[in-house]
Amino acid sequence: MLVLVALPMVMRNPYYLGIMVFMGIYSLITIGLSLLMGYAGQISLGHAAFFATGAYTSGILTTKAHLSPLPAFLAAIVLTACIAFLIGIPTLRLKGHYLAMATLGFGQIVYVALNASVDFTGGPSGFGEIPRIALGNLVVESQLARYCLVWALVVIVLLFSLNLIHSRVGRALRSIHSSELAANAMGVNTSKYKIQVFVLSAIYASIAGSLYAHFVTFISPGSFDLEFSILLVTMVVVGGMANVWGALLGTVLLTLLPEFLRGFKDYDILIYGSTLLLIMIFMPEGLFGLVKKLRSVRGRM
């Protein structure tokens, strides 16, 4: 918390604050993905679709229906939750790579639909003039204001998720991850809990999408493709799926790493890929797993 408060004082450059804003937006999605993948053991390669649903719903309602951002936010959350519920019922019956392919297919359907609906979504060109978020008479326009809003929401979502993890629901999710068959045998309604965590993770992505739309004020399908879904999953895996703090750690690394590698010009992609490869090979539990091991070693010394 102290770090979040101190950062704007240290980094006054609007560009760096902008990076932190996007880091916060991505963190909202990866926290939800961590609950889904790391705790419930269900993979999703289609969360860019829920991100897009939040962004497009909020953007369309504020530009074409002339709603204020807050009602548009709520409408986007409700629509995303309904879609996730309807998609989750059939897809979460699948397991392993079948589930991954089903969610990937859903993401591609949404991506194609956004490109094809030219009159409604602007097609591949997208649309702009999305209004800024306004809290009463206060317009969230500066990078500092966006930073404060985004990271306040990240803290709220994180605290809610941590409470959920340590509750009866969290224990049920971990039992599903360990063995769905054993969880069923112990009386855990695995179908209900899987759908619930899937919908919750989609809601997190919807909130992130709405923020993205109102901060950038322009959206197009290119921001919500399969590559972005894979990036989100990579953030969670690299950070450590077994803990929501790992999701945050992976998001920080994969958001900042491309910025640090800009000076390497033609070699940036090579270094980026090599870094990810080394983490996956030598740190199978992710960066957070490494941190836990180092802390346990220090505790023994």
KALIN-V979169 format. One record per residue. N is the residue number from 1. PSI is psi in radians with two decimals (999 if undefined). D_LAST is the distance of its C-alpha to the last C-alpha in Angstrom with 1 decimal. Layout:
N/PSI/D_LAST ; N/PSI/D_LAST
This chain:
1/-0.78/29.0 ; 2/-0.63/28.7 ; 3/-0.76/28.2 ; 4/-0.66/31.4 ; 5/-0.65/33.3 ; 6/-0.50/32.3 ; 7/-0.81/33.0 ; 8/-0.46/36.8 ; 9/-0.55/36.7 ; 10/-0.79/34.8 ; 11/1.59/36.7 ; 12/-0.20/40.3 ; 13/2.16/41.6 ; 14/-0.55/43.4 ; 15/-0.80/42.4 ; 16/-0.61/38.7 ; 17/-0.62/39.3 ; 18/-0.69/41.3 ; 19/-0.73/38.4 ; 20/-0.59/36.2 ; 21/-0.83/39.1 ; 22/-0.61/39.3 ; 23/-0.71/35.5 ; 24/-0.72/36.0 ; 25/-0.80/39.0 ; 26/-0.58/37.1 ; 27/-0.64/34.2 ; 28/-0.72/36.7 ; 29/-0.76/37.6 ; 30/-0.50/34.2 ; 31/-0.77/33.0 ; 32/-0.72/36.0 ; 33/-0.60/35.4 ; 34/-0.73/31.8 ; 35/-0.74/33.3 ; 36/-0.81/35.9 ; 37/-0.87/33.9 ; 38/-0.56/30.3 ; 39/-0.75/31.2 ; 40/-0.23/34.8 ; 41/0.44/34.5 ; 42/2.17/37.8 ; 43/2.58/38.1 ; 44/2.19/40.5 ; 45/0.40/41.9 ; 46/0.33/44.5 ; 47/-0.27/42.8 ; 48/-0.48/44.5 ; 49/-0.69/47.7 ; 50/-0.62/46.5 ; 51/-0.77/45.4 ; 52/-0.67/48.9 ; 53/-0.78/50.5 ; 54/-0.78/49.0 ; 55/-0.86/50.0 ; 56/-0.69/53.5 ; 57/-0.85/54.4 ; 58/-0.72/53.4 ; 59/-0.77/55.0 ; 60/-0.74/58.2 ; 61/-0.57/58.7 ; 62/-0.50/58.3 ; 63/-0.70/60.5 ; 64/-0.62/63.1 ; 65/-0.11/63.2 ; 66/0.61/62.4 ; 67/2.73/60.0 ; 68/2.77/57.5 ; 69/-0.68/53.9 ; 70/-0.88/52.6 ; 71/-0.59/55.0 ; 72/-0.69/54.5 ; 73/-0.87/50.7 ; 74/-0.71/51.4 ; 75/-0.68/54.0 ; 76/-0.70/51.6 ; 77/-0.79/48.9 ; 78/-0.81/51.6 ; 79/-0.78/53.0 ; 80/-0.74/49.6 ; 81/-0.72/48.6 ; 82/-0.77/52.0 ; 83/-0.78/51.6 ; 84/-0.68/48.1 ; 85/-0.80/49.4 ; 86/-0.65/52.4 ; 87/-0.65/50.4 ; 88/-0.56/47.5 ; 89/-0.90/49.9 ; 90/-0.68/51.0 ; 91/-0.60/48.0 ; 92/-0.02/45.2 ; 93/-0.31/47.1 ; 94/2.89/46.0 ; 95/2.73/42.7 ; 96/-2.40/40.7 ; 97/-0.38/42.5 ; 98/-0.73/45.7 ; 99/-0.75/44.1 ; 100/-0.76/42.8 ; 101/-0.63/46.4 ; 102/-0.79/48.0 ; 103/-0.61/46.0 ; 104/-0.75/46.5 ; 105/-0.71/50.2 ; 106/-0.75/50.3 ; 107/-0.71/48.6 ; 108/-0.61/51.2 ; 109/-0.79/54.1 ; 110/-0.73/53.1 ; 111/-0.78/52.8 ; 112/-0.71/56.2 ; 113/-0.68/57.8 ; 114/-0.64/56.6 ; 115/-0.60/58.2 ; 116/-0.51/61.4 ; 117/1.24/62.1 ; 118/-0.76/63.5 ; 119/-0.50/65.6 ; 120/-0.76/62.8 ; 121/-0.10/59.6 ; 122/-0.05/61.1 ; 123/-2.63/60.2 ; 124/-0.44/58.2 ; 125/-0.33/59.0 ; 126/-2.85/57.5 ; 127/2.77/58.6 ; 128/-2.68/57.7 ; 129/0.54/58.7 ; 130/2.26/56.2 ; 131/2.70/56.0 ; 132/2.76/53.0 ; 133/2.36/51.2 ; 134/2.24/52.8 ; 135/1.60/51.6 ; 136/-2.17/54.9 ; 137/-0.05/56.3 ; 138/1.99/52.9 ; 139/2.23/52.6 ; 140/1.57/49.1 ; 141/-0.72/50.0 ; 142/2.77/47.6 ; 143/-0.62/44.3 ; 144/-0.75/42.6 ; 145/-0.71/44.4 ; 146/-0.74/43.5 ; 147/-0.85/39.8 ; 148/-0.74/39.8 ; 149/-0.85/41.7 ; 150/-0.85/39.7 ; 151/-0.40/36.2 ; 152/-0.74/37.5 ; 153/-0.67/38.6 ; 154/-0.76/35.3 ; 155/-0.75/33.5 ; 156/-0.83/36.1 ; 157/-0.70/35.8 ; 158/-0.80/32.0 ; 159/-0.72/32.1 ; 160/-0.75/34.8 ; 161/-0.70/33.0 ; 162/-0.70/29.8 ; 163/-0.68/32.0 ; 164/-0.74/33.8 ; 165/-0.68/30.7 ; 166/0.16/29.7 ; 167/-3.10/33.3 ; 168/-0.62/35.3 ; 169/-0.74/36.4 ; 170/-0.70/32.8 ; 171/-0.64/32.2 ; 172/-0.71/35.6 ; 173/-0.73/34.6 ; 174/-0.59/31.4 ; 175/-0.61/33.5 ; 176/-0.71/36.0 ; 177/-0.74/33.3 ; 178/-0.87/32.1 ; 179/1.89/35.6 ; 180/-0.64/38.8 ; 181/-0.79/40.8 ; 182/-0.67/38.5 ; 183/-0.74/38.5 ; 184/-0.72/42.3 ; 185/-0.51/42.5 ; 186/0.10/40.5 ; 187/0.18/43.0 ; 188/2.23/41.2 ; 189/1.49/43.8 ; 190/-0.67/42.1 ; 191/-0.76/45.0 ; 192/-0.82/45.0 ; 193/-0.64/41.3 ; 194/-0.74/41.3 ; 195/-0.71/44.3 ; 196/-0.80/42.9 ; 197/-0.53/39.6 ; 198/-0.79/41.7 ; 199/-0.73/44.1 ; 200/-0.77/41.3 ; 201/-0.60/39.7 ; 202/-0.64/43.2 ; 203/-0.73/43.7 ; 204/-0.76/40.7 ; 205/-0.62/42.1 ; 206/-0.75/45.5 ; 207/-0.78/44.2 ; 208/-0.72/42.5 ; 209/-0.72/45.8 ; 210/-0.76/47.9 ; 211/-0.78/45.8 ; 212/-0.81/46.0 ; 213/-0.74/49.8 ; 214/-0.36/50.4 ; 215/-0.76/48.1 ; 216/-0.53/49.4 ; 217/0.18/53.0 ; 218/2.33/53.7 ; 219/2.57/52.7 ; 220/2.78/53.7 ; 221/-0.42/52.7 ; 222/-0.38/50.8 ; 223/-0.10/47.8 ; 224/0.64/47.5 ; 225/-3.09/47.7 ; 226/-0.64/45.7 ; 227/-0.66/43.6 ; 228/-0.69/42.3 ; 229/-0.75/41.5 ; 230/-0.67/39.5 ; 231/-0.73/37.6 ; 232/-0.80/36.6 ; 233/-0.69/35.4 ; 234/-0.70/33.5 ; 235/-0.78/31.8 ; 236/-0.78/30.6 ; 237/-0.78/29.5 ; 238/-0.71/27.7 ; 239/-0.58/25.8 ; 240/1.89/25.0 ; 241/-0.42/27.7 ; 242/0.00/25.6 ; 243/2.43/25.2 ; 244/-0.47/27.6 ; 245/-0.56/25.0 ; 246/-0.68/24.8 ; 247/-0.73/28.5 ; 248/-0.73/28.4 ; 249/-0.76/25.8 ; 250/-0.65/28.0 ; 251/-0.75/31.1 ; 252/-0.83/29.7 ; 253/-0.88/28.8 ; 254/-0.17/32.2 ; 255/-0.67/34.2 ; 256/-0.56/32.8 ; 257/-0.82/32.5 ; 258/-0.55/36.3 ; 259/-0.72/36.7 ; 260/-0.49/34.4 ; 261/-0.01/36.1 ; 262/-0.55/39.6 ; 263/-0.25/39.7 ; 264/-0.06/39.4 ; 265/-1.93/42.8 ; 266/-0.23/43.7 ; 267/0.03/40.2 ; 268/-0.71/38.6 ; 269/-0.67/39.2 ; 270/-0.81/37.8 ; 271/-0.71/34.6 ; 272/-0.86/34.3 ; 273/-0.70/34.9 ; 274/-0.70/32.6 ; 275/-0.81/29.7 ; 276/-0.72/30.4 ; 277/-0.77/30.8 ; 278/-0.69/27.4 ; 279/-0.77/25.7 ; 280/-0.61/27.6 ; 281/-0.85/26.9 ; 282/-0.20/23.2 ; 283/1.22/22.2 ; 284/-0.39/24.4 ; 285/0.11/22.8 ; 286/3.12/23.4 ; 287/-0.65/21.5 ; 288/-0.59/20.3 ; 289/-0.67/18.9 ; 290/-0.73/16.9 ; 291/-0.74/15.7 ; 292/-0.71/14.6 ; 293/-0.74/12.7 ; 294/-0.66/10.9 ; 295/-0.67/10.1 ; 296/-0.63/8.9 ; 297/-0.75/6.5 ; 298/-0.61/5.2 ; 299/-0.49/5.6 ; 300/-0.38/3.8 ; 301/999/0.0
